[in-house]
Amino acid sequence: MVEEQQELVSLQKCLEGIESDSDEQSASDQVGPVRHWKWMKWIAVTSMAFGSIYGFSKCFHQRLVKGTAIDDVTGLYEMPPGAGVNLGGWLVLEDWFFSGSSGSFVMSQGVGQGQCLPPLLPHSDEPWPSEGVLAYRLNATKGKDQTLKIFEAHRREFLADDDLQKIAESGISVIRLPLTWAAFADALAPLSPVYASFDPDEETALVPDPFYVDKIALATIPRKILVDFLHKASKHGLTVIFDLHAFPGGAQDGTYNTVWPNRPVFWSEKTQISKDPADPVPLSTVGRWVVQALIKWVEALDPETQKAVHGLTLMNEPAHTNAWSHFAEEQNVLTWLSETSGDFRTSSLPAANVKLYVNLIETAFSAFEHSAVPWFLQTFTKEEQKTWAVADVHWYVAWSSGDCDGRSVEGGGFHCAAPMPQVKEKLHLCASSASQRLRHLFGDAQVSVTEFSAGTFHKARYACHDSQLLRAFIEEQVTSFRSETASNHFFGRGRCHLVRTLRPVGVSSICSAWKIQNLASNVIQNRAMRTCIFDVGCLAHQ
C-alpha cells in the first residue's frame, strides 16, 4: 500500500498544473478540461479511394463549454476499406507528446517539453527534448539497467491485448508504425562491436548515436516486437507500413529526429565512431545500411508474415526545415533517396506487393515544385508510379500563417467562433486548392498525404476545440482530397479512439488528467498504469 501511495505522489508531480491552466489560457478559449481514458495515441489513415474518415465512438470525454458541462461523444464517420491508424508515440518518442500541462507548442521551440515516460518514469527532473537525450540522461542518472527497464515498460504497456481487435472492428485495415534506426542498430556493426554486442531480435540494448557519441543514446527495438506485431495485426486482418522516422546524427530538424536540439548532421558529417579512426564513414552511408537492413529483414520474413507488410517509408520528412536552416545540400538529399529507392526496386518487395511510400516534404526544398516533384516523376517509371511507388507528402494548415488556420484569437484564416457555414466554406477552399495542386504536380501518380491537420493552430492554447468544428475540419480535408485523387491515399492522425492528426494541437486547455482520486483504484489494479494517467497523446493531440 505504501508503494502505491508513493506511485501516486510521483504521478501527482507529472500532473502538476494539468487540472487548471487558467493563468495561461486565453480568455477567448471557451472549452475547459477534457478528460480522456485511453493511453494509446492513434493516427487515422484514410484511403481516398473508398470513403471518408470517422471518429471512433468509444472515446467519451466531458467538456466545459461556457461553464456548462456537456457530454461530448465524438460521433461516427463512415470508415472506408483501406483506412488505418499510425501508432506514434510507441517506438518513436517526441517530447511534446509527453508535455503535460506545461506544453505550449505542437513542435517544441528552443527547449524540450517532455515531462515523463509512463509507466516507470512518471516525472522527469528536467524536461527532455528528444528520445536520444532522454535515454542518455537516464543512463547517466539511473544507470543502464533502469534505463532499459523504463523503455521496455513503455513499449510493453503501450498497447493492450484488445487494441488491435478494436482497431479492426472500427473498419481500419492499415497501421503505420514509426521506427527509429535503433530497430536495425546491428546494421552499424561495421563501425564498432558495440552495435553487435546484443541479440537484435530478442534484446534491448543501449547504443550511442555514431556522431553525438557523448550526448545521444537510444534503446534498441528488438525485432521480435515487430514480428509479433505483424502476427497480431495479421490475425485481425490488418497490414503494416514500417516508417523509418529517425536516423543517426539527425536527418531532419524536429524533436522526433532523436538528437534534437542538436544540429541535424546526417547529410553533412561522418561518424565519430569507427573501427578505423582515420577512415570515418559518412552518416548518409550509415543511414543507407539501416534502410538496406530493413529491406532485407522484410524480404527474409516467412511468406505469411510478409503478407502483413503493406509498405515501407525509407525516411520520414527527409531534411525537414532545410529550406531555411540550410543543413543539407538538396541534391544530396535527392541522391540518397534515389539510392535507397533503388535498393527497394532491386529487392523482391515490389513483386511481393509491398509499396514504397516516398516521403517528400516541402520544407526541405527551396523550390519543391522544381526539384523534388520532377525528381520523383523522373526517378520512377509510369508503371512504378501506378503500382508500388507512392508520392507521399504532408499538409498542415495549423502552420498556414493566417491563410487557413483557425484560432480563438484574431489573426487566423478563420475564427473559432465564426458561424459553421463560414468555417466550412473557408476549409473547403483551402483543402480543395491543396488537393488540386497535388494532382497538378504529380499527375497520374499515386499520391498519399500521410500527415494532415485536425489541429487548427500550432499554438495549442489558441486553437479551436469545438468537436463539431474539428469534425468539419477533418471532413472538408478528406472530401476535397478524395474528390481530386479518387484512386489514391489520404492519411491523417487520430488519438484516443477519436480521429485527430499527427500534429493536432491542443494541450492543457483542452485535455486534463483524471483527478488523483479517480486514479487510485486504477493504479492499484494496474500497476503498469497503462492509461498513462495524464493521457499524453490527448494533451498534445486534440
Secondary structure, 3 states (H helix, E strand, C coil): CHHHHHHHHHHHHHHCCCCCCCCCCCCCCCECCCECCCCCCCCEEEECCCCCCCECCCCEEEEEECCEEEEEECCECCCCCCCEEECCCCCCCEHHHHCHHHCCECCCCCCCCECCECCCECCCCCCECEHHHHHHHHHHHHCHHHHHHHHHHHHHHCCCCCHHHHHHHCCCCEEEEEEEHHHHHHHHCCCCHHHHCCCCCCCCCEEECCCCCCCCEEECCCHHHHHHHHHHHHHCCCEEEEEEEECCCCCCCCHHHCCCCCCCCCCCCECCCCCCCCCCCEHHHHHHHHHHHHHHHHHHCCHHHHCCEEEEECCCCCCCCHHHHCCCCHHHHHHHHHHHHHHHHCCCCHHHCCEEEEECCHHHCCCHHHCHHHHHHHHCCHHHHHHCEEEEEEECCCCCCCCCCEECCCCCCEECCCCHHHHHHHHHHHHHHHHHHHHHHHCCCEEEEEEECCCCCCEHHHCCCCHHHHHHHHHHHHHHHHHHCCCCEEECCCECCECCCCCCCCCCCCCECCCHHHHHHHHHHCCCCCCCCCCHHHHHCC
